Amino acid sequence: MLDIKYIRENKEAVIEGCRKKQIKIDINQLLELDEKRRELMTSLENFSAEKNKAGKEIVAAANDEEKQKIIVAMKKIDQKSDKLEQEFKTIDQEFNGLLFKVPNMPLEEVPEGKDDKENISLRKVGKKPNFDFEPKDYLTIAENLGMIDVKRAAKVSGARFSYLKGDIALLEFALINFIFNTLTKEGFVPVVPPAMIKKENMKDMGYLEREDSDEVYQLEKDGLVLVGTSEQSIGPMHRDEIFAEKDLPKRYAAFSTCFRREAGSYGKDTKGILRVHQFDKVEMFSFCAPASAKDEHQLILAMEEKMMQELKIPYQVVQICTGDLGVPAAVKYDLEAWLPAANCYRETHSCSNCTDFQARSLNIRYRDKETGKLEFIHTLNGTAFAIGRIIIAIIENYQQKDGSIKVPKALQKYLGKKVIGKK
């Protein structure tokens, strides 16, 4: 969440930031509630002081008659205090409900735009494959090899699920080994986190107050939610903790299965494994001091590009505009891989700087080594690989005329072969 003090002092800038992010929220109403809430807090504090004073007066009272008068006066204070306390709870609940809907503010360098159609392609990297045959789509190739089975998955689980089989299943683990081998060299600590987290943690990460919060699978009976990306379970890992500045940045590479309803995407990518309810993913996450956040963001982006370049998959880097940023991010880049059969780039990675937006809700701080003061940490995240989408990109870019798939050189030592499906 944003600091309410910042909102008070920068009302117009916050209103403008919400407009740029295409998020409708009444900031004036929020500030009115804030003022009323503070007035009630002051009144309650005054009542508390009166009660403390009356308590001392009872002890010092000369006789029972005087004590009784003070007790009667205290009961009246209690009645007024109870009424104000109830009013405060109502106002406080409404205030916090609105406050959590205020998005993080976009940084100045973020281009303004309404939606993903106004994102900006910054650069295209890599040579697109030049086939001497008509390239097939990944699902046709994988089904012909008997290595992706969506029909049986639909029978078992419904639409938007799949079985990965044979060498395609082994390709997933080759990718995971490749990722961890790459990222550990840059100080990322491998983690396998919980795939279910408390609702309050999902909320504090900025993913339960959004219009698309129905994307989240919620286990109401247990007060838990299924993560849609590993960052949602890594951010709260250091909840209510204080870092020493010398221990920053703290970097993690987290592997987990992720779950999304894909609400609102009906009719889009309904076949195959591009847009599914369950998928595996490795996510980079960093806790760092504010002064190094921009450099850390560029490092995470560089790691995404490094791994795509080692796999020799053509891609483009996209600057996300304000209207497509989402709630927690202040600035964001996407990587989109080239898919020959579709003749277009499709998103495979995202990379976000969330400044102190998540850390403030989670109360994660660090002690500044120069001032000794406690400050909120900054959090950043970036996709290492969404495994299914990278498998798609590999199949389509490395397909051969006979229906087999070449294995990228960087993965051959992990998979133990150079070709998948060779007869």
KASUL-V79887 format. One record per residue. RES is the residue in one letter. PSI is psi in degrees with one decimal (NA if undefined). OMEGA is omega in radians with two decimals (NA if undefined). D_FIRST is the distance of its C-alpha to the first C-alpha in Angstrom with 2 decimals. Layout:
res=[RES/RES]
psi=[PSI/PSI]
omega=[OMEGA/OMEGA]
d_first=[D_FIRST/D_FIRST]
//
This chain:
res=[M/L/D/I/K/Y/I/R/E/N/K/E/A/V/I/E/G/C/R/K/K/Q/I/K/I/D/I/N/Q/L/L/E/L/D/E/K/R/R/E/L/M/T/S/L/E/N/F/S/A/E/K/N/K/A/G/K/E/I/V/A/A/A/N/D/E/E/K/Q/K/I/I/V/A/M/K/K/I/D/Q/K/S/D/K/L/E/Q/E/F/K/T/I/D/Q/E/F/N/G/L/L/F/K/V/P/N/M/P/L/E/E/V/P/E/G/K/D/D/K/E/N/I/S/L/R/K/V/G/K/K/P/N/F/D/F/E/P/K/D/Y/L/T/I/A/E/N/L/G/M/I/D/V/K/R/A/A/K/V/S/G/A/R/F/S/Y/L/K/G/D/I/A/L/L/E/F/A/L/I/N/F/I/F/N/T/L/T/K/E/G/F/V/P/V/V/P/P/A/M/I/K/K/E/N/M/K/D/M/G/Y/L/E/R/E/D/S/D/E/V/Y/Q/L/E/K/D/G/L/V/L/V/G/T/S/E/Q/S/I/G/P/M/H/R/D/E/I/F/A/E/K/D/L/P/K/R/Y/A/A/F/S/T/C/F/R/R/E/A/G/S/Y/G/K/D/T/K/G/I/L/R/V/H/Q/F/D/K/V/E/M/F/S/F/C/A/P/A/S/A/K/D/E/H/Q/L/I/L/A/M/E/E/K/M/M/Q/E/L/K/I/P/Y/Q/V/V/Q/I/C/T/G/D/L/G/V/P/A/A/V/K/Y/D/L/E/A/W/L/P/A/A/N/C/Y/R/E/T/H/S/C/S/N/C/T/D/F/Q/A/R/S/L/N/I/R/Y/R/D/K/E/T/G/K/L/E/F/I/H/T/L/N/G/T/A/F/A/I/G/R/I/I/I/A/I/I/E/N/Y/Q/Q/K/D/G/S/I/K/V/P/K/A/L/Q/K/Y/L/G/K/K/V/I/G/K/K]
psi=[159.9/154.0/124.7/-30.8/-40.9/-41.3/-42.3/-43.7/-13.9/44.6/-50.8/-38.4/-37.4/-42.2/-42.5/-40.1/-40.4/-40.7/-44.8/-34.4/1.5/34.4/120.8/118.5/139.2/95.8/-34.7/-41.3/-41.0/-44.8/-31.7/-43.2/-39.2/-44.8/-44.4/-40.2/-43.6/-36.6/-43.9/-40.0/-42.4/-43.9/-42.8/-38.7/-37.6/-42.5/-40.0/-40.7/-39.6/-41.4/-40.6/-41.6/-44.0/-36.4/-41.8/-36.4/-35.8/-45.1/-37.4/-3.3/141.9/-30.6/173.4/-36.4/-43.4/-40.4/-40.9/-40.2/-42.0/-39.5/-41.4/-43.5/-37.3/-37.3/-38.0/-40.0/-42.1/-43.0/-45.8/-39.7/-42.6/-41.7/-44.0/-36.8/-42.5/-41.2/-40.5/-44.0/-41.6/-47.7/-42.2/-41.1/-43.4/-41.1/-50.3/-34.8/-41.9/-41.1/-40.6/-11.2/-9.9/124.0/166.8/146.8/135.1/141.5/162.2/-32.5/-7.0/125.1/141.5/139.5/159.1/-38.2/-170.6/-17.1/-17.1/13.7/157.0/126.0/119.0/-38.5/152.6/132.4/137.5/155.2/125.0/142.5/144.1/100.4/147.6/24.0/167.4/113.6/141.9/161.2/157.7/-37.6/-41.3/-46.1/-49.7/-36.9/-38.2/-30.8/-5.7/31.9/-11.7/125.6/101.0/-23.3/-49.0/-33.0/-37.1/-36.6/-35.4/-42.4/-13.5/-169.9/156.1/37.2/164.8/160.5/126.2/132.0/158.4/-135.0/-24.5/-37.3/-42.2/-30.2/-35.7/-46.4/-29.7/-42.1/-42.8/-44.1/-40.6/-44.9/-51.7/-35.2/-35.0/-47.4/-30.9/-27.6/-19.6/14.4/12.7/128.2/122.3/138.2/139.6/100.2/171.6/145.5/-6.8/134.0/162.9/147.4/-37.4/-32.6/-38.5/-39.6/-45.8/-19.6/-9.9/25.1/15.1/2.4/11.0/163.1/-26.6/27.8/-14.1/-1.6/-25.1/132.3/120.0/135.0/84.7/-39.7/-30.7/-6.6/26.3/160.1/153.7/135.1/145.2/-7.6/147.8/-25.5/-29.0/-22.7/-15.6/-42.1/-50.2/-6.7/-32.2/27.0/136.1/23.9/160.3/123.0/148.8/139.9/-31.1/-19.0/2.6/150.1/153.1/113.5/139.0/149.8/110.3/126.6/130.8/160.5/138.9/156.9/131.1/140.1/-27.4/38.1/139.5/-1.9/14.3/133.7/-12.2/124.5/46.5/-20.4/152.7/-153.1/16.3/-43.1/97.3/169.5/-23.5/128.6/160.8/149.2/146.5/126.3/134.0/141.9/138.0/135.0/124.3/166.7/148.0/-37.9/-24.6/5.8/-42.3/-41.7/-38.3/-38.6/-43.8/-33.8/-45.7/-43.6/-41.9/-36.1/-39.7/-47.1/-40.4/-45.9/-36.1/-38.8/-36.7/-31.7/-9.2/46.0/121.1/142.7/167.1/149.7/129.8/129.9/122.2/131.9/169.3/-40.1/-9.4/9.9/-32.2/-179.4/-51.1/-29.6/141.1/-25.9/145.6/143.0/149.5/151.2/137.6/124.4/147.6/128.3/106.9/-42.5/-36.7/-13.3/43.3/169.0/141.7/144.2/131.6/-22.2/153.1/163.2/111.3/142.7/115.7/12.1/-135.9/13.6/-47.2/-39.9/-33.3/-44.0/-36.6/-7.3/51.5/119.9/172.4/157.5/117.5/125.4/-22.4/-46.0/-22.1/0.1/153.1/128.3/154.4/139.6/164.1/143.9/142.3/150.7/155.5/143.2/125.9/-64.1/133.2/107.4/-47.5/-42.0/-33.2/-36.1/-42.8/-48.8/-38.3/-48.5/-47.2/-37.8/-21.6/13.8/150.2/163.7/-33.8/5.2/-2.7/173.9/123.7/145.3/127.0/139.2/-37.7/-18.3/-10.1/-37.7/-24.0/-33.6/-25.7/15.9/162.1/-17.5/140.1/131.2/16.2/128.9/NA]
omega=[3.05/3.06/-3.12/3.09/3.10/-3.14/3.11/-3.02/-3.08/-3.03/-3.07/3.12/3.13/3.08/3.13/3.11/3.08/3.12/-3.13/3.13/3.13/3.13/-3.10/3.09/-3.08/-3.12/3.10/3.10/3.11/-3.12/3.04/3.09/3.12/3.14/3.13/3.14/3.13/3.08/3.13/3.11/3.11/3.12/3.13/3.09/3.11/3.09/3.13/3.12/3.11/-3.14/3.11/3.13/-3.14/3.11/3.10/3.14/3.10/-3.14/-3.07/-3.07/-3.07/-3.08/-3.09/-3.13/3.12/3.11/-3.10/3.11/-3.14/3.13/3.09/3.13/3.13/3.12/3.09/3.09/3.13/-3.14/3.11/-3.13/3.14/3.13/3.12/3.14/3.12/3.11/3.13/-3.13/3.13/-3.14/-3.11/3.13/3.12/3.13/-3.12/3.08/3.11/-3.09/-3.12/3.09/3.10/-3.10/2.97/-3.11/3.09/3.08/-3.03/-3.06/-3.11/3.13/3.12/3.11/-3.06/-3.06/-3.04/3.10/-3.11/2.99/-3.01/3.05/-3.10/3.14/3.05/-3.03/3.06/-3.13/3.11/-3.13/3.11/-3.06/3.01/3.10/3.13/-3.08/3.11/3.05/-3.02/-3.07/3.09/-3.13/-3.06/3.10/3.09/3.11/-3.12/-3.02/2.93/-3.09/3.12/-3.12/3.13/3.09/3.11/3.11/-3.08/-2.96/-3.08/-3.09/3.07/2.97/-3.13/2.89/2.92/-3.00/3.01/-3.06/3.08/3.05/3.12/3.09/3.08/-3.11/3.04/3.11/-3.13/3.11/3.10/-3.13/-3.07/3.10/3.13/-2.99/3.14/3.11/3.12/3.06/3.08/-3.13/3.12/-3.14/2.91/-3.00/3.03/3.07/3.05/3.13/3.11/-3.14/-3.11/3.12/3.08/3.10/-3.09/3.03/3.07/-3.06/3.09/3.14/-3.09/3.10/-3.13/3.14/3.08/2.98/-3.00/3.01/-3.09/3.08/-2.99/-3.09/-3.05/-3.09/-3.10/3.03/3.05/-3.10/3.06/3.08/-3.02/-3.13/-3.07/3.08/3.13/3.13/-3.11/-3.10/-3.12/3.12/3.09/3.13/3.11/3.08/2.86/-3.08/-3.12/-3.13/-3.12/-0.03/3.06/-3.03/3.10/2.96/-2.96/3.05/3.01/2.92/-3.07/-3.03/3.09/3.11/-3.02/3.08/3.12/-3.12/-3.12/-3.08/3.14/3.05/-3.07/3.13/3.02/-2.99/3.14/-3.10/-3.00/-3.14/-3.10/3.12/3.12/-3.02/2.95/-3.06/2.99/3.12/-3.11/2.95/-3.10/3.06/-3.09/-3.06/-3.10/-3.04/-3.13/3.10/3.13/3.10/3.13/3.08/-3.14/3.08/-3.14/3.12/3.07/-3.11/-3.14/-3.10/3.08/3.13/3.11/3.06/-3.13/3.04/3.12/-3.10/2.97/3.08/-3.06/3.02/-3.09/-3.13/-3.04/-3.06/-3.11/-3.05/-2.98/-3.03/-2.98/-2.97/3.02/3.06/-2.99/3.01/2.99/2.88/3.12/-3.13/3.10/3.08/-3.04/-3.08/3.12/-3.14/3.14/3.03/3.07/-3.07/3.06/-3.08/2.87/-3.01/-2.95/2.93/-3.10/-3.11/-3.10/-3.03/-3.14/-3.10/3.13/3.12/-3.09/-3.14/3.09/-3.04/3.02/3.12/-3.13/-3.04/-3.14/-3.09/-3.08/-3.11/3.06/3.13/3.08/-3.14/3.02/-3.13/3.12/3.11/3.09/3.13/2.93/2.95/2.81/-2.85/-3.10/-3.09/3.09/3.05/3.08/-3.10/3.11/-3.12/-3.05/-3.09/-3.10/3.12/3.09/-3.02/-3.11/3.11/3.09/-3.09/3.03/3.10/3.09/-3.07/-3.10/-3.10/-3.01/-3.13/3.12/-3.11/3.11/3.09/-3.10/-3.09/3.05/3.03/3.13/-3.12/NA]
d_first=[0.00/3.79/6.60/8.64/11.62/10.93/10.70/13.87/15.63/14.90/15.07/17.43/15.66/12.44/14.96/16.73/13.87/13.25/17.03/17.38/15.12/17.21/14.45/15.82/13.88/15.55/13.75/16.95/16.73/13.24/14.78/17.91/16.31/14.63/18.17/19.89/17.70/18.53/22.15/22.40/21.06/23.73/26.37/25.67/25.97/29.20/30.55/29.86/31.77/34.59/34.89/35.13/37.76/39.65/39.68/41.35/43.77/44.85/45.76/47.74/49.37/53.17/54.02/52.79/53.01/50.62/48.22/48.34/47.42/44.34/43.34/43.69/41.51/38.84/38.88/38.23/35.27/33.99/34.41/32.51/29.79/29.51/29.24/26.48/24.64/24.72/23.62/20.67/19.61/19.87/17.94/15.18/14.87/14.86/12.35/9.71/10.87/10.28/6.92/5.66/8.03/7.00/7.21/7.11/10.28/13.51/15.62/18.96/21.05/19.60/22.34/21.72/22.77/22.44/22.61/24.00/27.39/26.23/25.03/27.32/29.64/29.81/32.65/34.81/36.03/38.93/42.16/42.18/44.88/48.18/49.80/53.49/52.72/50.43/47.16/46.04/42.55/41.07/41.51/45.19/45.80/44.02/45.65/49.03/48.52/47.44/44.18/41.51/42.26/40.13/42.97/43.29/39.53/39.48/42.27/40.36/36.72/36.75/35.56/33.22/34.31/36.81/39.07/39.25/42.73/45.10/44.38/41.19/39.80/41.04/39.48/36.02/36.80/38.34/35.12/33.11/35.66/35.58/31.79/31.75/34.84/33.20/29.78/31.12/33.10/29.92/28.58/26.46/26.94/27.89/26.04/26.72/23.65/23.45/23.23/21.92/18.77/17.45/15.46/12.77/12.38/12.34/9.65/7.40/8.61/7.52/11.16/11.97/10.55/12.42/15.91/17.38/16.09/19.82/20.22/19.27/22.25/21.53/23.98/23.68/26.49/24.89/21.20/20.68/19.70/21.38/19.48/19.77/19.42/19.87/16.59/15.01/17.32/17.40/13.78/14.00/17.53/16.67/14.29/15.02/17.33/18.37/20.02/22.96/22.64/25.99/24.61/22.22/21.65/21.47/22.23/22.71/24.52/23.86/26.27/25.66/26.72/24.02/24.09/23.17/24.71/25.10/24.84/25.88/27.80/31.05/33.98/32.22/33.43/34.67/37.24/36.89/33.94/31.80/29.41/29.64/28.00/28.44/28.45/28.31/26.14/25.63/22.22/21.69/18.66/18.29/16.60/17.71/17.79/16.18/19.76/20.76/17.84/19.82/22.93/21.31/20.11/23.72/25.09/23.30/24.56/27.96/28.15/27.56/30.31/32.58/32.70/33.37/36.07/37.66/37.91/39.29/37.24/36.95/33.44/31.55/28.31/26.13/23.55/20.93/20.59/17.58/18.35/18.44/15.36/13.21/9.48/8.30/11.31/12.15/15.78/17.79/21.46/23.50/26.94/29.42/32.66/36.00/37.57/41.28/42.14/39.41/40.19/36.56/33.46/30.89/27.39/27.50/24.60/21.13/19.51/15.93/14.25/10.47/10.59/8.33/5.09/6.42/8.38/6.29/5.64/9.20/10.56/12.53/14.38/17.71/20.53/21.67/25.37/26.54/24.79/24.17/20.77/17.73/14.96/11.81/13.12/12.50/12.76/15.11/16.97/20.17/22.82/25.98/27.83/27.24/30.68/32.06/31.33/32.91/35.87/36.27/36.30/38.81/41.11/41.27/41.65/44.06/46.17/49.95/52.72/53.98/50.66/49.66/46.56/46.74/44.38/42.49/44.21/41.09/40.98/44.71/44.89/42.22/43.79/47.38/48.65/48.73/49.00/47.65/50.06/53.16/56.29]
//
